[in-house]
Amino acid sequence: MVEPHPIKLDALKEFSDRIFDVLRRRGAESVPFPATPYWSIGYREMLSPEIPIPVLGDPGQDFADLSWELSNADEAVDLAGSCRAFANLLNVIAHAEAQGRFTNAKRRGTHL
């Protein structure tokens, strides 16, 4: 078994900045989110040895939750919930990329 080691927050921020920089260079100004729900597993279940039970997620709700968290001046942010919502939205971005939605965005003149 590989011994776990901490990942620095600066490295994670650099990773996310790079992902969004690539999207922008490809001409994407927004992300095409599906109107349909998607399957998700919770952050507690993902590291459990038990088989997880997926739940339906909604990209609109995840975005609304994150938007509310950003507008909330209170320090009592639901960090776990925000991370899960952000991870779900990153998976939606990955799905759109797998479908080629960002590959030629600049050439097509579309605003994804």
Buried (B, 14 or more C-beta within 10 A) or exposed (E): EEEEEEEEEEEEEEEEEEBEEEBEEBBBEEBBBEEEEBEBBEEEBEEEEEEEEEEEBBBEEBBEBBEEBEEEEEEEEEEEBBEBBBBBBEBBBEBBBEEEBBEEBBEEEBEB
